[in-house]
């Protein structure tokens, strides 16, 4: 849940920064590129943390994977695979 809140906060900050830059008519592409890369790194970090959490916290698996567009069949397959390993 904490990761979801951090993701929403990051999206809000990116949107506010973009609006500010557009109002000032300063299109700083390197800065926007850096912010977008940071956002992608954060999403990648989220994916890694979800896998580390494993099957014991099943609802935390669904939220980030749904944000990334992964279908529930893949999530259930991951959960079942994790149960067989343990």
C-alpha positions in Angstrom: 0.0 0.0 0.0 2.9 2.3 0.8 4.4 1.7 -2.7 1.1 2.7 -4.3 0.9 5.9 -2.3 4.5 6.7 -3.3 3.7 6.1 -6.9 0.6 8.4 -6.8 2.7 11.1 -5.1 5.4 10.8 -7.7 2.8 11.1 -10.5 1.3 14.1 -8.9 4.7 15.8 -8.5 5.5 15.1 -12.2 2.2 16.5 -13.3 2.7 19.7 -11.2 6.2 20.2 -12.5 5.0 19.7 -16.1 2.2 22.3 -15.6 4.7 24.7 -14.1 7.1 24.3 -17.0 4.3 24.8 -19.5 3.1 27.9 -17.8 6.6 29.3 -17.8 7.0 28.2 -21.4 10.2 26.5 -20.5 10.4 23.2 -22.1 13.4 21.7 -20.4 13.6 18.3 -22.2 16.6 17.1 -20.3 14.9 17.7 -17.0 11.7 16.0 -18.1 13.7 13.1 -19.5 15.4 12.7 -16.2 12.1 12.8 -14.3 10.6 10.3 -16.6 13.6 8.0 -16.2 13.3 8.3 -12.4 9.7 7.4 -12.7 10.5 4.3 -14.8 13.2 3.3 -12.3 10.7 3.7 -9.5 8.2 1.4 -11.3 11.0 -1.1 -11.8 11.8 -0.9 -8.1 8.1 -1.6 -7.4 8.2 -4.7 -9.6 11.2 -6.0 -7.8 9.7 -5.4 -4.3 6.5 -7.2 -5.3 8.4 -10.3 -6.3 10.4 -10.2 -3.1 7.2 -10.0 -1.0 6.2 -13.4 -2.4 2.9 -15.1 -1.9 2.2 -14.3 1.8 0.9 -10.8 1.0 -1.2 -11.6 -2.1 -3.1 -8.3 -2.3 0.2 -6.4 -2.6 1.1 -8.6 -5.6 -2.1 -7.6 -7.4 -2.0 -3.8 -7.0 1.5 -3.1 -8.6 1.1 -5.7 -11.3 -2.3 -4.3 -12.2 -0.7 -0.8 -12.4 1.8 -2.2 -14.8 -0.8 -3.8 -17.0 -0.1 -7.4 -16.1 -3.2 -9.7 -16.3 -4.4 -11.6 -13.3 -3.7 -15.0 -14.9 0.0 -14.2 -14.8 -0.2 -13.1 -11.2 -2.1 -16.3 -10.2 0.5 -18.4 -12.1 3.2 -16.6 -10.1 1.5 -17.2 -6.8 0.9 -20.9 -7.6 4.5 -21.3 -8.7 5.7 -19.7 -5.4 3.5 -22.1 -3.4 5.0 -25.1 -5.2 8.6 -24.0 -4.5 8.0 -23.5 -0.7 
